[in-house]
């Protein structure tokens, strides 16, 4: 079985691609010549894949506020977590069983 080497941007998680209705694969030259058209099509829900060279491809997806992981709320949560660690409010796990229990597995 051949494995596919697919990489995803932090701005467009892999599960986001399931929301698309159609898919269009275009060359990078075609994208450069008609950017506006492809941005509009992506806005309407069409998945646009830009093929660059023989073995590189990029997904054109709209980004909304929920897709940005490090918004102000997330930064605040990270700071709070750091504070909890500094205060010793952590749970140390040293066994595989402990990890399973923590994750509910």
Secondary structure, 3 states (H helix, E strand, C coil): CCCCCCCCCCCCCHHHHHHCCCEEEEEHHHHHHCHHHHHHHHHCCCEEEEEECCCEEEEECCCCHHHCCCCHHHHHHHHHHHHHHHCCCCCCCCCHHHHHHHHCC
